[in-house]
Amino acid sequence: MAIRELRYFGDPVLKTACEPVTTFDKAVEQLVTDLLDSVKLPGRAGLAAPQIGVGLRVFSYNVDGLTGYVINPEIAELSEETHAISEGCLSVPELRFDVVRAKRAVVRGVDLKNEPIHVEGIDVLAQCLQHETDHLDGILYLDRLGKDTKREALRQARHKDWFWRR
């Protein structure tokens, strides 16, 4: 079991769009294993590769007993129905803010054999799929906050011990 160390807000890897996986080798298999092991810790719903310092399009999820991963995910569908839902992030610990997300989301990607897969989620799983796909595009949930709320979130983050300082 390999639990990987997290990267925190301020680390440039979190704001960099990830490269697609093009070679399905032992290194990618180990990355998926590490993501799955790391997301199984209590209080974790999802984990994207950049959150452990890897710039590849891969994430894992663990919501309501459903655990899995997606390689090269893309959002395929979002419901028109949205809701503001409290959201946090392992890379921005201790802070939670309401984010508007689609109530239903479908992600399409591939598995370790480069075979097509899709994951459909409602409510919390939909939120997770959107949140983790955002990570792979270099977007943090803080980027989706309104101007004033984002300003307050950034102020709070800069005063935390975990804030990554250059």
PyMOL CGO cylinders between C-alpha atoms (Angstrom):
from pymol import cmd
from pymol.cgo import CYLINDER

trace = [
    CYLINDER, 0.00, 0.00, 0.00, 1.46, 3.34, -1.06, 0.3, 1, 1, 1, 1, 1, 1,
    CYLINDER, 1.46, 3.34, -1.06, -0.06, 6.47, 0.41, 0.3, 1, 1, 1, 1, 1, 1,
    CYLINDER, -0.06, 6.47, 0.41, 1.43, 9.40, -1.48, 0.3, 1, 1, 1, 1, 1, 1,
    CYLINDER, 1.43, 9.40, -1.48, 2.21, 12.79, 0.05, 0.3, 1, 1, 1, 1, 1, 1,
    CYLINDER, 2.21, 12.79, 0.05, -0.21, 15.56, -0.93, 0.3, 1, 1, 1, 1, 1, 1,
    CYLINDER, -0.21, 15.56, -0.93, 0.67, 18.82, -2.66, 0.3, 1, 1, 1, 1, 1, 1,
    CYLINDER, 0.67, 18.82, -2.66, -0.95, 21.95, -1.26, 0.3, 1, 1, 1, 1, 1, 1,
    CYLINDER, -0.95, 21.95, -1.26, -2.42, 25.16, -2.59, 0.3, 1, 1, 1, 1, 1, 1,
    CYLINDER, -2.42, 25.16, -2.59, 0.31, 27.40, -3.91, 0.3, 1, 1, 1, 1, 1, 1,
    CYLINDER, 0.31, 27.40, -3.91, 2.28, 24.52, -5.46, 0.3, 1, 1, 1, 1, 1, 1,
    CYLINDER, 2.28, 24.52, -5.46, 2.52, 25.24, -9.22, 0.3, 1, 1, 1, 1, 1, 1,
    CYLINDER, 2.52, 25.24, -9.22, 1.70, 21.62, -10.14, 0.3, 1, 1, 1, 1, 1, 1,
    CYLINDER, 1.70, 21.62, -10.14, -1.88, 22.25, -9.01, 0.3, 1, 1, 1, 1, 1, 1,
    CYLINDER, -1.88, 22.25, -9.01, -2.36, 25.09, -11.49, 0.3, 1, 1, 1, 1, 1, 1,
    CYLINDER, -2.36, 25.09, -11.49, -0.84, 23.29, -14.48, 0.3, 1, 1, 1, 1, 1, 1,
    CYLINDER, -0.84, 23.29, -14.48, -2.96, 21.40, -17.01, 0.3, 1, 1, 1, 1, 1, 1,
    CYLINDER, -2.96, 21.40, -17.01, -2.02, 17.72, -17.11, 0.3, 1, 1, 1, 1, 1, 1,
    CYLINDER, -2.02, 17.72, -17.11, -0.75, 15.75, -20.06, 0.3, 1, 1, 1, 1, 1, 1,
    CYLINDER, -0.75, 15.75, -20.06, -2.82, 12.83, -21.35, 0.3, 1, 1, 1, 1, 1, 1,
    CYLINDER, -2.82, 12.83, -21.35, -1.58, 9.32, -20.66, 0.3, 1, 1, 1, 1, 1, 1,
    CYLINDER, -1.58, 9.32, -20.66, -0.22, 7.90, -23.92, 0.3, 1, 1, 1, 1, 1, 1,
    CYLINDER, -0.22, 7.90, -23.92, 1.81, 4.94, -22.66, 0.3, 1, 1, 1, 1, 1, 1,
    CYLINDER, 1.81, 4.94, -22.66, 0.01, 2.35, -20.56, 0.3, 1, 1, 1, 1, 1, 1,
    CYLINDER, 0.01, 2.35, -20.56, 2.93, 0.83, -18.70, 0.3, 1, 1, 1, 1, 1, 1,
    CYLINDER, 2.93, 0.83, -18.70, 3.92, -0.27, -15.19, 0.3, 1, 1, 1, 1, 1, 1,
    CYLINDER, 3.92, -0.27, -15.19, 4.50, 3.36, -14.14, 0.3, 1, 1, 1, 1, 1, 1,
    CYLINDER, 4.50, 3.36, -14.14, 0.89, 4.29, -14.97, 0.3, 1, 1, 1, 1, 1, 1,
    CYLINDER, 0.89, 4.29, -14.97, -0.33, 1.11, -13.27, 0.3, 1, 1, 1, 1, 1, 1,
    CYLINDER, -0.33, 1.11, -13.27, 1.63, 2.11, -10.14, 0.3, 1, 1, 1, 1, 1, 1,
    CYLINDER, 1.63, 2.11, -10.14, 0.20, 5.65, -10.31, 0.3, 1, 1, 1, 1, 1, 1,
    CYLINDER, 0.20, 5.65, -10.31, -3.35, 4.26, -10.42, 0.3, 1, 1, 1, 1, 1, 1,
    CYLINDER, -3.35, 4.26, -10.42, -2.58, 1.91, -7.51, 0.3, 1, 1, 1, 1, 1, 1,
    CYLINDER, -2.58, 1.91, -7.51, -1.14, 4.81, -5.48, 0.3, 1, 1, 1, 1, 1, 1,
    CYLINDER, -1.14, 4.81, -5.48, -4.16, 7.01, -6.24, 0.3, 1, 1, 1, 1, 1, 1,
    CYLINDER, -4.16, 7.01, -6.24, -6.57, 4.24, -5.23, 0.3, 1, 1, 1, 1, 1, 1,
    CYLINDER, -6.57, 4.24, -5.23, -4.63, 3.50, -2.03, 0.3, 1, 1, 1, 1, 1, 1,
    CYLINDER, -4.63, 3.50, -2.03, -4.42, 7.19, -1.16, 0.3, 1, 1, 1, 1, 1, 1,
    CYLINDER, -4.42, 7.19, -1.16, -8.11, 7.95, -1.78, 0.3, 1, 1, 1, 1, 1, 1,
    CYLINDER, -8.11, 7.95, -1.78, -9.24, 5.17, 0.55, 0.3, 1, 1, 1, 1, 1, 1,
    CYLINDER, -9.24, 5.17, 0.55, -8.16, 7.08, 3.66, 0.3, 1, 1, 1, 1, 1, 1,
    CYLINDER, -8.16, 7.08, 3.66, -11.07, 8.40, 5.74, 0.3, 1, 1, 1, 1, 1, 1,
    CYLINDER, -11.07, 8.40, 5.74, -12.50, 11.72, 4.63, 0.3, 1, 1, 1, 1, 1, 1,
    CYLINDER, -12.50, 11.72, 4.63, -11.34, 11.43, 1.03, 0.3, 1, 1, 1, 1, 1, 1,
    CYLINDER, -11.34, 11.43, 1.03, -13.75, 11.39, -1.91, 0.3, 1, 1, 1, 1, 1, 1,
    CYLINDER, -13.75, 11.39, -1.91, -11.36, 11.93, -4.80, 0.3, 1, 1, 1, 1, 1, 1,
    CYLINDER, -11.36, 11.93, -4.80, -7.70, 12.43, -5.64, 0.3, 1, 1, 1, 1, 1, 1,
    CYLINDER, -7.70, 12.43, -5.64, -6.15, 13.66, -8.87, 0.3, 1, 1, 1, 1, 1, 1,
    CYLINDER, -6.15, 13.66, -8.87, -2.60, 12.91, -10.01, 0.3, 1, 1, 1, 1, 1, 1,
    CYLINDER, -2.60, 12.91, -10.01, -1.37, 16.53, -9.67, 0.3, 1, 1, 1, 1, 1, 1,
    CYLINDER, -1.37, 16.53, -9.67, -2.35, 16.43, -6.00, 0.3, 1, 1, 1, 1, 1, 1,
    CYLINDER, -2.35, 16.43, -6.00, 0.48, 13.93, -5.54, 0.3, 1, 1, 1, 1, 1, 1,
    CYLINDER, 0.48, 13.93, -5.54, 2.82, 15.80, -7.89, 0.3, 1, 1, 1, 1, 1, 1,
    CYLINDER, 2.82, 15.80, -7.89, 2.18, 13.91, -11.13, 0.3, 1, 1, 1, 1, 1, 1,
    CYLINDER, 2.18, 13.91, -11.13, 1.16, 15.88, -14.22, 0.3, 1, 1, 1, 1, 1, 1,
    CYLINDER, 1.16, 15.88, -14.22, -0.89, 13.15, -15.92, 0.3, 1, 1, 1, 1, 1, 1,
    CYLINDER, -0.89, 13.15, -15.92, -4.65, 13.00, -16.58, 0.3, 1, 1, 1, 1, 1, 1,
    CYLINDER, -4.65, 13.00, -16.58, -5.64, 10.39, -13.97, 0.3, 1, 1, 1, 1, 1, 1,
    CYLINDER, -5.64, 10.39, -13.97, -7.87, 10.54, -10.92, 0.3, 1, 1, 1, 1, 1, 1,
    CYLINDER, -7.87, 10.54, -10.92, -9.38, 8.17, -8.37, 0.3, 1, 1, 1, 1, 1, 1,
    CYLINDER, -9.38, 8.17, -8.37, -12.66, 8.42, -6.47, 0.3, 1, 1, 1, 1, 1, 1,
    CYLINDER, -12.66, 8.42, -6.47, -14.22, 6.88, -3.38, 0.3, 1, 1, 1, 1, 1, 1,
    CYLINDER, -14.22, 6.88, -3.38, -17.81, 8.00, -2.83, 0.3, 1, 1, 1, 1, 1, 1,
    CYLINDER, -17.81, 8.00, -2.83, -20.48, 6.09, -0.95, 0.3, 1, 1, 1, 1, 1, 1,
    CYLINDER, -20.48, 6.09, -0.95, -18.65, 2.78, -1.26, 0.3, 1, 1, 1, 1, 1, 1,
    CYLINDER, -18.65, 2.78, -1.26, -17.97, 3.22, -4.99, 0.3, 1, 1, 1, 1, 1, 1,
    CYLINDER, -17.97, 3.22, -4.99, -14.23, 3.30, -5.67, 0.3, 1, 1, 1, 1, 1, 1,
    CYLINDER, -14.23, 3.30, -5.67, -12.50, 3.58, -9.02, 0.3, 1, 1, 1, 1, 1, 1,
    CYLINDER, -12.50, 3.58, -9.02, -10.27, 5.56, -11.33, 0.3, 1, 1, 1, 1, 1, 1,
    CYLINDER, -10.27, 5.56, -11.33, -10.37, 7.16, -14.76, 0.3, 1, 1, 1, 1, 1, 1,
    CYLINDER, -10.37, 7.16, -14.76, -7.45, 7.76, -17.10, 0.3, 1, 1, 1, 1, 1, 1,
    CYLINDER, -7.45, 7.76, -17.10, -7.69, 10.66, -19.56, 0.3, 1, 1, 1, 1, 1, 1,
    CYLINDER, -7.69, 10.66, -19.56, -11.12, 11.72, -18.28, 0.3, 1, 1, 1, 1, 1, 1,
    CYLINDER, -11.12, 11.72, -18.28, -13.25, 14.28, -20.01, 0.3, 1, 1, 1, 1, 1, 1,
    CYLINDER, -13.25, 14.28, -20.01, -16.63, 15.57, -18.89, 0.3, 1, 1, 1, 1, 1, 1,
    CYLINDER, -16.63, 15.57, -18.89, -19.08, 14.07, -21.38, 0.3, 1, 1, 1, 1, 1, 1,
    CYLINDER, -19.08, 14.07, -21.38, -22.35, 15.33, -19.86, 0.3, 1, 1, 1, 1, 1, 1,
    CYLINDER, -22.35, 15.33, -19.86, -23.51, 17.77, -17.21, 0.3, 1, 1, 1, 1, 1, 1,
    CYLINDER, -23.51, 17.77, -17.21, -27.11, 18.21, -16.19, 0.3, 1, 1, 1, 1, 1, 1,
    CYLINDER, -27.11, 18.21, -16.19, -28.67, 21.61, -16.60, 0.3, 1, 1, 1, 1, 1, 1,
    CYLINDER, -28.67, 21.61, -16.60, -29.86, 21.31, -13.03, 0.3, 1, 1, 1, 1, 1, 1,
    CYLINDER, -29.86, 21.31, -13.03, -27.26, 22.72, -10.64, 0.3, 1, 1, 1, 1, 1, 1,
    CYLINDER, -27.26, 22.72, -10.64, -26.96, 23.28, -6.93, 0.3, 1, 1, 1, 1, 1, 1,
    CYLINDER, -26.96, 23.28, -6.93, -24.62, 25.07, -4.56, 0.3, 1, 1, 1, 1, 1, 1,
    CYLINDER, -24.62, 25.07, -4.56, -22.85, 22.40, -2.57, 0.3, 1, 1, 1, 1, 1, 1,
    CYLINDER, -22.85, 22.40, -2.57, -20.28, 22.68, 0.19, 0.3, 1, 1, 1, 1, 1, 1,
    CYLINDER, -20.28, 22.68, 0.19, -16.90, 21.73, -1.21, 0.3, 1, 1, 1, 1, 1, 1,
    CYLINDER, -16.90, 21.73, -1.21, -13.44, 21.20, 0.17, 0.3, 1, 1, 1, 1, 1, 1,
    CYLINDER, -13.44, 21.20, 0.17, -10.18, 19.89, -1.23, 0.3, 1, 1, 1, 1, 1, 1,
    CYLINDER, -10.18, 19.89, -1.23, -7.35, 17.79, 0.10, 0.3, 1, 1, 1, 1, 1, 1,
    CYLINDER, -7.35, 17.79, 0.10, -4.93, 20.33, -1.38, 0.3, 1, 1, 1, 1, 1, 1,
    CYLINDER, -4.93, 20.33, -1.38, -6.75, 23.18, 0.40, 0.3, 1, 1, 1, 1, 1, 1,
    CYLINDER, -6.75, 23.18, 0.40, -7.39, 21.56, 3.79, 0.3, 1, 1, 1, 1, 1, 1,
    CYLINDER, -7.39, 21.56, 3.79, -9.58, 23.06, 6.52, 0.3, 1, 1, 1, 1, 1, 1,
    CYLINDER, -9.58, 23.06, 6.52, -11.46, 25.36, 4.13, 0.3, 1, 1, 1, 1, 1, 1,
    CYLINDER, -11.46, 25.36, 4.13, -14.93, 24.71, 2.71, 0.3, 1, 1, 1, 1, 1, 1,
    CYLINDER, -14.93, 24.71, 2.71, -17.04, 26.93, 0.48, 0.3, 1, 1, 1, 1, 1, 1,
    CYLINDER, -17.04, 26.93, 0.48, -20.24, 26.53, -1.53, 0.3, 1, 1, 1, 1, 1, 1,
    CYLINDER, -20.24, 26.53, -1.53, -19.59, 25.85, -5.21, 0.3, 1, 1, 1, 1, 1, 1,
    CYLINDER, -19.59, 25.85, -5.21, -22.22, 25.63, -7.93, 0.3, 1, 1, 1, 1, 1, 1,
    CYLINDER, -22.22, 25.63, -7.93, -21.98, 22.22, -9.59, 0.3, 1, 1, 1, 1, 1, 1,
    CYLINDER, -21.98, 22.22, -9.59, -24.17, 20.19, -11.92, 0.3, 1, 1, 1, 1, 1, 1,
    CYLINDER, -24.17, 20.19, -11.92, -26.30, 17.67, -10.00, 0.3, 1, 1, 1, 1, 1, 1,
    CYLINDER, -26.30, 17.67, -10.00, -25.44, 14.95, -12.55, 0.3, 1, 1, 1, 1, 1, 1,
    CYLINDER, -25.44, 14.95, -12.55, -22.17, 14.39, -14.40, 0.3, 1, 1, 1, 1, 1, 1,
    CYLINDER, -22.17, 14.39, -14.40, -20.78, 11.78, -16.77, 0.3, 1, 1, 1, 1, 1, 1,
    CYLINDER, -20.78, 11.78, -16.77, -17.05, 11.35, -17.29, 0.3, 1, 1, 1, 1, 1, 1,
    CYLINDER, -17.05, 11.35, -17.29, -15.60, 9.33, -20.14, 0.3, 1, 1, 1, 1, 1, 1,
    CYLINDER, -15.60, 9.33, -20.14, -12.04, 8.03, -20.23, 0.3, 1, 1, 1, 1, 1, 1,
    CYLINDER, -12.04, 8.03, -20.23, -10.12, 4.77, -20.34, 0.3, 1, 1, 1, 1, 1, 1,
    CYLINDER, -10.12, 4.77, -20.34, -8.89, 2.10, -17.94, 0.3, 1, 1, 1, 1, 1, 1,
    CYLINDER, -8.89, 2.10, -17.94, -5.40, 0.60, -17.57, 0.3, 1, 1, 1, 1, 1, 1,
    CYLINDER, -5.40, 0.60, -17.57, -5.96, -1.51, -20.71, 0.3, 1, 1, 1, 1, 1, 1,
    CYLINDER, -5.96, -1.51, -20.71, -6.84, 1.65, -22.66, 0.3, 1, 1, 1, 1, 1, 1,
    CYLINDER, -6.84, 1.65, -22.66, -10.41, 0.40, -22.91, 0.3, 1, 1, 1, 1, 1, 1,
    CYLINDER, -10.41, 0.40, -22.91, -13.24, 2.99, -22.84, 0.3, 1, 1, 1, 1, 1, 1,
    CYLINDER, -13.24, 2.99, -22.84, -15.04, 3.52, -19.53, 0.3, 1, 1, 1, 1, 1, 1,
    CYLINDER, -15.04, 3.52, -19.53, -17.55, 6.00, -18.23, 0.3, 1, 1, 1, 1, 1, 1,
    CYLINDER, -17.55, 6.00, -18.23, -18.62, 6.98, -14.75, 0.3, 1, 1, 1, 1, 1, 1,
    CYLINDER, -18.62, 6.98, -14.75, -21.97, 8.60, -14.07, 0.3, 1, 1, 1, 1, 1, 1,
    CYLINDER, -21.97, 8.60, -14.07, -22.65, 10.36, -10.81, 0.3, 1, 1, 1, 1, 1, 1,
    CYLINDER, -22.65, 10.36, -10.81, -25.43, 12.24, -9.06, 0.3, 1, 1, 1, 1, 1, 1,
    CYLINDER, -25.43, 12.24, -9.06, -24.99, 14.74, -6.23, 0.3, 1, 1, 1, 1, 1, 1,
    CYLINDER, -24.99, 14.74, -6.23, -21.72, 13.98, -4.33, 0.3, 1, 1, 1, 1, 1, 1,
    CYLINDER, -21.72, 13.98, -4.33, -20.28, 11.66, -6.99, 0.3, 1, 1, 1, 1, 1, 1,
    CYLINDER, -20.28, 11.66, -6.99, -21.15, 14.21, -9.69, 0.3, 1, 1, 1, 1, 1, 1,
    CYLINDER, -21.15, 14.21, -9.69, -19.42, 16.88, -7.60, 0.3, 1, 1, 1, 1, 1, 1,
    CYLINDER, -19.42, 16.88, -7.60, -16.36, 14.65, -7.23, 0.3, 1, 1, 1, 1, 1, 1,
    CYLINDER, -16.36, 14.65, -7.23, -16.15, 13.90, -10.96, 0.3, 1, 1, 1, 1, 1, 1,
    CYLINDER, -16.15, 13.90, -10.96, -16.31, 17.61, -11.77, 0.3, 1, 1, 1, 1, 1, 1,
    CYLINDER, -16.31, 17.61, -11.77, -13.84, 18.56, -9.01, 0.3, 1, 1, 1, 1, 1, 1,
    CYLINDER, -13.84, 18.56, -9.01, -11.23, 15.95, -10.00, 0.3, 1, 1, 1, 1, 1, 1,
    CYLINDER, -11.23, 15.95, -10.00, -11.52, 16.70, -13.73, 0.3, 1, 1, 1, 1, 1, 1,
    CYLINDER, -11.52, 16.70, -13.73, -10.99, 20.37, -12.88, 0.3, 1, 1, 1, 1, 1, 1,
    CYLINDER, -10.99, 20.37, -12.88, -7.74, 19.43, -11.10, 0.3, 1, 1, 1, 1, 1, 1,
    CYLINDER, -7.74, 19.43, -11.10, -6.48, 17.84, -14.31, 0.3, 1, 1, 1, 1, 1, 1,
    CYLINDER, -6.48, 17.84, -14.31, -7.14, 21.10, -16.14, 0.3, 1, 1, 1, 1, 1, 1,
    CYLINDER, -7.14, 21.10, -16.14, -5.23, 23.12, -13.51, 0.3, 1, 1, 1, 1, 1, 1,
    CYLINDER, -5.23, 23.12, -13.51, -8.43, 24.45, -11.92, 0.3, 1, 1, 1, 1, 1, 1,
    CYLINDER, -8.43, 24.45, -11.92, -8.97, 24.48, -8.16, 0.3, 1, 1, 1, 1, 1, 1,
    CYLINDER, -8.97, 24.48, -8.16, -12.44, 24.74, -6.68, 0.3, 1, 1, 1, 1, 1, 1,
    CYLINDER, -12.44, 24.74, -6.68, -11.39, 28.15, -5.34, 0.3, 1, 1, 1, 1, 1, 1,
    CYLINDER, -11.39, 28.15, -5.34, -11.28, 29.33, -8.96, 0.3, 1, 1, 1, 1, 1, 1,
    CYLINDER, -11.28, 29.33, -8.96, -15.03, 28.67, -9.20, 0.3, 1, 1, 1, 1, 1, 1,
    CYLINDER, -15.03, 28.67, -9.20, -15.95, 30.93, -6.29, 0.3, 1, 1, 1, 1, 1, 1,
    CYLINDER, -15.95, 30.93, -6.29, -17.45, 34.39, -6.65, 0.3, 1, 1, 1, 1, 1, 1,
    CYLINDER, -17.45, 34.39, -6.65, -15.02, 37.30, -6.51, 0.3, 1, 1, 1, 1, 1, 1,
    CYLINDER, -15.02, 37.30, -6.51, -15.57, 38.26, -2.86, 0.3, 1, 1, 1, 1, 1, 1,
    CYLINDER, -15.57, 38.26, -2.86, -15.69, 34.68, -1.58, 0.3, 1, 1, 1, 1, 1, 1,
    CYLINDER, -15.69, 34.68, -1.58, -12.54, 33.82, -3.53, 0.3, 1, 1, 1, 1, 1, 1,
    CYLINDER, -12.54, 33.82, -3.53, -10.73, 36.82, -2.07, 0.3, 1, 1, 1, 1, 1, 1,
    CYLINDER, -10.73, 36.82, -2.07, -11.67, 35.67, 1.45, 0.3, 1, 1, 1, 1, 1, 1,
    CYLINDER, -11.67, 35.67, 1.45, -10.68, 32.05, 0.69, 0.3, 1, 1, 1, 1, 1, 1,
    CYLINDER, -10.68, 32.05, 0.69, -7.26, 33.15, -0.59, 0.3, 1, 1, 1, 1, 1, 1,
    CYLINDER, -7.26, 33.15, -0.59, -6.75, 35.34, 2.47, 0.3, 1, 1, 1, 1, 1, 1,
    CYLINDER, -6.75, 35.34, 2.47, -7.55, 32.41, 4.75, 0.3, 1, 1, 1, 1, 1, 1,
    CYLINDER, -7.55, 32.41, 4.75, -5.34, 29.99, 2.80, 0.3, 1, 1, 1, 1, 1, 1,
    CYLINDER, -5.34, 29.99, 2.80, -2.28, 32.26, 2.95, 0.3, 1, 1, 1, 1, 1, 1,
    CYLINDER, -2.28, 32.26, 2.95, -2.38, 32.13, 6.75, 0.3, 1, 1, 1, 1, 1, 1,
    CYLINDER, -2.38, 32.13, 6.75, -2.46, 28.32, 7.03, 0.3, 1, 1, 1, 1, 1, 1,
    CYLINDER, -2.46, 28.32, 7.03, 0.59, 26.25, 7.95, 0.3, 1, 1, 1, 1, 1, 1,
    CYLINDER, 0.59, 26.25, 7.95, 0.13, 24.02, 4.91, 0.3, 1, 1, 1, 1, 1, 1,
    CYLINDER, 0.13, 24.02, 4.91, 0.22, 26.90, 2.38, 0.3, 1, 1, 1, 1, 1, 1,
    CYLINDER, 0.22, 26.90, 2.38, 3.01, 26.22, -0.10, 0.3, 1, 1, 1, 1, 1, 1,
    CYLINDER, 3.01, 26.22, -0.10, 5.45, 29.13, -0.16, 0.3, 1, 1, 1, 1, 1, 1,
    CYLINDER, 5.45, 29.13, -0.16, 8.04, 29.55, -2.87, 0.3, 1, 1, 1, 1, 1, 1,
]
cmd.load_cgo(trace, "trace")
